[in-house]
Amino acid sequence: MLAADHASVPMNLGAILIFDGAGPTPAEVRALLHERVPHVPRLRQALRRTPFGCGRPIWVDDPTFSVDRHLTHLRWPQPGTRRALFDIAADLLCRPFAPDLPLWQAYSVTGTGHAALVVVLHHVLADGLGSLAVLTALADEGNHAAVARFPRPAPGIRGLAVDATLAKLRAIGSLAADLRRGCAGLRELTFGVPLLRPAERISLVRPTTHRRRLASTAVALNEVAATAHRFGGTVNDVVLAAVTGALLEILDARGERLHRLVMSIPVSGRRTATVSDLGNNTGVRPLAVPAITDDPARLAAIVTATTAARGSSTRASSARPLGLAFRLLYRFGLFRLFIDHQRLVHSFETNLRGPGTALHLAGHRIDALVPLVATPGNIGVTFAVLSYAGTLTVNTIADPDILPEQDTLIRALHATFTRLAAPGRESPARRSQAPGIGPSRE
């Protein structure tokens, strides 16, 4: 994550918490964070590089930590629309953090009769599951465990050197297992996409600027789950079908025709996360989706491909070869060049299962939860998906210079969800086996 943080936008992620009604006041938010941030140790830690030979950077308690340094009050611009809130959040998402402080910020946004909380943290602090664990720990429903002693002294050079030496010895002992996991990771990276074959050129893939714009749509989770059940797939299969359908409409309007869209899908190596076990354990699985305009046929192709992929390798095994490749590119000064000109994928889609019931902060109900993620490089639009309290929110994060039709994309996305959920829609494979549909193995 640190190697990847040298691009047009920082490697940040987060969420917009939109409250029901007036929501908490800035003073209430401040008091709540003062009380509950200590229950999440990583929020009071800064990342420190170690001396040569002492291993990778480590997390160290920041003895000068203050919640006030990480909380800002902002006014919700009139007329108090979500569009205005999203514009604020997009700007905050793209701001880099001070590297010597804990890598997060919260912004209390209030207006007449409404309030929101925008929380942004660096991806090195936590992955998607970890960020949900942080949110739950801060919410009223969280398990507010006893606070550990703070600040703890930073480890000395001798201790770091010993730990680094022992880690190297363990790495030598596990070399065979690491090689097996690396091979599994390569299989995960290449399953369903032609090996070393560049993705087709599209106008949505070109070097991005430092700006992003947000737009989202929300659908009933039970309707999406019912659609997934009819097709024998998952909720994320339906999301992918809707996302790729909307992208194909945009490209068609631009006069661009292609054979397949290659989507990069993060895969977590764990099912749950806790505030004492943050960090990142995430690989990626690229998926080549045939450019089929018929929604049920496209969804059937996705279900076929993802069903095969799920049994093909250990979850998130691609994290190992990806991490090695990114670190090597960074060491040779080639990382920025690579991500600005990569031809492997067309877009990213990340999907998290959030709380099934509504959460509260300071007694105020969180009415909506909108996911945020900043993607550097040449990906013009990214899709962040989160289910929360019975609603599935699909947020598009786009470079407005590359995708000025973002609102059109959102309308197409919602329309595709609606068509897939319509009665009578079912998998073509269940009506009659459709030839030529499945993962590309060219």
N, C-alpha and C positions, 0 to 999 in steps of 0.2 A: 504493500500500500504506500509506503514511503517512496519507493522507486517510481511508482505510477503518478506521484503528486508533482509532476513537472510538466504541466500542460496548460491549455487555455483556461480551464477552471479547476479549482482545487477538488480533491477527492472527498467531497462532503456528502452527507446524507442527513435526513431528519424527517420532520413531520409538521403539519399545520394542525393544531388542535382548535377546532371551532366549537365554541360553547353554545349551549341552549340559552337564549335570552341574554341578559346583560353580562353574565359571566363574572369571574372574580376580578376584583380591583387590582391594580398594580401592587398595592400594599399587601393584599392577600397572597398574591403570587410570590412576592418577596419572602413573606413569612413562611410560606409552605416550602420554598426551596431551602431556606435557612434550616428548616427542621429536617427535611428529607434527603437533601443531597449527601449528607454524611453517611447515609445508608448505602450509597453507591460509591465505593472507594475510588473507582477509576475517574470519577468526576472531579476528584481533588488531587489527581496525579498529573504530572507533566512527563513528557518523553525526553529522556536524556541519552545522548550517545556516550558510549563507553570508550576508554582508552584503547589503543591498538592492542590486539590480542586478547581483549576481554569480552568478546562476543558482540551480539547485536544490541541495538538501543533497548533501554529498560524503562519501566514506569517507576517514578519516584514521587513520593508525597511532596507537594508544593507547600512549604511552610508559610508562604505568604498568601495562601488561598483565601479568597473572599467571594461569596456569592454575588455581591454587588458589582464585582468586576465582570461578571458573566451574565448579568441581567440588565436589559434596556427596555424602557417604556417608549412605545411609539403610538402616534395617533392614527386611527383608521380613517383614511381620507374619505371625504364626502363624495358621493351619497351613500357610502357604507356598503358598497357592493363587494361580492367575492372577487370580482375582477381586480378591484383595487387592492384587496388583501393578497391575492396571488402575485401581483406585480411587486409588492413589498417583499414577499417570501422569496421570489426568484432572485431579487437583488441580494438578500441576506444569504441565500444558499451559495452564491458565487463569491462570497468574501473569504479570503484566506485568513487562517487563524495565526495569532502570534505564536511562533514555535516554542517559546520558552514557558508558555502557560498551559493549563489544562485545555484540551482541544474541543471546547464546546461553547455555545452561546444560546441564551434564551431571550426571546423578545415578546413582551406583553403588549398586545395591540388592542387598543380600546377605542370605541366610538359611541355614538348615541344609541344605547339599547343593545349593543352587541360587543363581543370580545373574542379574542383568539390568542393562542400562545404558539409562536413559531420556535421550534427547537432544532438547532443545527449542530451536528458533531462531525468530527473528522472520521473517515472510514477506518483509519487505523485503530481508533478507539473501540469500535464495535462493528459487526456486520448487521444485516437486517434483523436477524433473530435477537441479537444482543441489544439493538436499539429498542426493540419491543420490551425486552426485559427491563431496560432502564425506565421506560415509560410506566410500566406496571409498578415498579418500585416507587416511583414518585406519586402515583395515583393513590386516592383514598383507600382503594381496595388492596393495595400492596401489602406485602409482609415486611414491616418496618423493624428489621432485626437490630440487635444491639450494635452500637457504634464502636468500631475498633479504635485502638489508641492512635492518635494523630497529633502531629506528624511523626511517622517513623523515620529514623535516620537512614540516609542512603547507604547502600553497601560500599565497602571499601574496595580498593583496587585489587588487593590480594584475594578477597573473597570472589570478586568477579572473574579474576584470572583462573582460579580453581574451578569455578562453575563452568567456564568456557572450555577448559581442558577436559573436564568430565563429559561435557556435552559432545565434544569431538570424539572421545573414546566410545561413547554410546552410539554415535553415528557410524563409526567403523563397524561396531558389532551388529548393527541393524542394516548394513549395506545391502544384503541380499533381499531383505524385506522391502527396503526402500526402492530397489530396482523393480521389484514386482509391482509396487504401488505406482511407480513412474510409468511402467508399461500400461497399467490399467488407466492411468491418467491420459496417456496418449490415445488409447481407445475411446475414452469418453470425449476427447476433443475432436475426434474424427468420425465418430459414429453418425451416420445419416448425412454426411457431407463428403463430396469428393476430396480425396487426399491431395493437398497442395494445389487444388484448383481454385483460382481467384473467383470471388463472387462477382456477378455481373455488375457493370458500372451503372449507378443511378445518381440522379442529381441530389439526393438527400445525403449522400456520403461524400463529404469534402471537408477540409479543415474548418473547425468551428471557431467562433469568436469568444470573447469573455462574457457574452450576454446569454441569458436564457429566459424563456417565457413559459408560464404554466397554463394549462387548461385541463379540465377534468370532466368526467362524466361518472354517474353512479347508477348502478342497477341493483335489483333485488338479488341477494345471494342465493335464495332458494330457487329462483327461476334459472339462474345459471347452473346450479347443481342439478336441477331436473333435466336441463338440456344435456349436461354431461352424462347423466345416467342413461338417457335415451340412446346416446351414441357410444356407450360403453367406455367413456373416457373420464377425464378429471376436469375440475373447474378451470385449471390452467390451460387445458386443451381448448376449451371454449374461448378463453381469453385470447389465446394465440390466434384462433380462427377469426375473432373479431378484429384484432389488431392488424393482422395481415390483410384482411379484407379491406379495412380502411386505408392502409398504405397502398394497396393495389389501385383503389379508386383515385387517390392523389396522383400516383404515377401515371395512370391512364389519362387523367385530365391534362397532364404535362406532355402527353404523347409518347410516354416511355412504356415499352413492352419488354417483359423479361420472362424467363422460364421458371425461376424460383426466387423466393426471398429467403435469405439466410438470417435467422434470428439467433442471438446469443442469450441463453437462459441460465442465470446463476443457479447452482445446485449446492445446497447446504449439506455439510458433512455431519450435521447433528439435527435432532428433532426439536430440541428445546435449548434454551440458554438461561443462565442466571446472572445476576449482577456480579457475582464472584468469578464468573467464567466468561468474560467478554472476549474481545479480540475477533479474529476472522478465521473461519474454517469453511471456505466457499470455493468451489470450482465452477466451471462453466460447461454447458453442453450446447454446442451449436446445432441448429435444426434447419434443414433445408425444406421450406414449405413450398409445394408446387403452386404456381401462379394460376390457380383455378378460381374463376369468378363465381362459380356456384358455391354458396356458403356450406351446405351440407356435405358436398363432395370434398371441399377443402378441409372441413373439420374431420371427416372420416380419414383423410390422408394423415392428418396430424395425430389422431388417436393411434393409427397403425404405427407411425414412427416412434412416438413417445412410449408406447407400450413395449416395443422392442428395446428402446434405449434404456428403460428403467432396469431391465435385467441384464444389461451388457457389462456393467462394471461397478466397482465400489463407488458409492456416492461421494462426490467432490474430490475424487482421486486426481482430477486434472489440476487441482491447486498446486501440487508439487512441481510438475513441469512448467506450469505457467509462472510460478514464482521464480524459478531458476531462470527462465527466459527473460522475464522482466528485469531481474537484477543484472543479468549480463548486458542487456541492451542499455541499461542505465550506466553501468560501469564504463562502457565504451562510448557514451554520449550519443546513443542512437535511439533512445526510447521515444523522445518527442517526434523524431522523424518517422518512426514506425507507426505510432498511433495516429499521426496526422495523415498518413498515406496507406494505412492497412486496407487490404482488399479481401478480408476473411469473412466479415459479417456486415449486414446492412443496418441492424438496429439491435438494441438490448430490451429485454422484457423481464422484469423481476416481480415476483408475486409472493406476498407474505400472508399468512393466516393470522389475523389479529384477534383480539378478544371477541368472544361471541356475545357478550353483554356489554352495555355501556359502562365506561369508567367515569370517575368524578375527580375533580381537583378542588380542594377547599370547599367541598359540598356542592360544587357546580357540575352539572352533567356535561360531558364532552359529546356534543351532538354529531360531529363528523371528524374523521381522521384522514387527512390527505397526505400520502407519502411523498417524500422528496429524495431525489438522488441527482447528483451532478456527474455527468459522464464526459470526460475529456476526449480529445482526439477528433476524429472526423465523422462521428455519428451525429447526424443532424437532429434526430429525434429519438428519445428514450421513453419507455413506458414503465411506470412504477404502479404496481397494483397491490391493494391492501383490502382485506375483508375486515369489517368491524361492525359489530352489533347488527348483523343481518344485512348489511349493505356492502357491496363490492364497488370500490372506487378505483377507477383507472385514470391515472394522472399522466399527462404527456408533458415532458420537459424538452423543449426544442429551442434551437438557435433561431431567432426570428428572421435572421437574414437568409437562412437556408429553407425554413418552412414558414413563409408568411401566411399560408393557408391553414394554420393550426386550428382555427375554429371550424373550418370545413372538415378537417380530419376528425375532430371530436364529434361532429354531427354524423359523419359516416360511421364512426365507431359505435355510437349509440344505436344507429339504424341497423347495423349488422347484428348486434346483440338482440334487438327486437325481432329481426327475421329468423334468427336461429331458435329463439324461444317460441316462435309461432306454432300452434297446434298442427300436427301432421308432419312436421319436420323430423326426419329421422335419418339415421346413417344409411347411405346408399348400399353399404355392405349388408345391411339387414333386409333391404328390399331385393337386391341382387348384387352379386359381387361386381364391383366396378373395376375394370381392368386398368392397369397402368398407374395405380395410386399407391404410394408408399414412399419410404425413405429412398432418396437418390443414392445409388451406390456406383455411380459412373467412375 
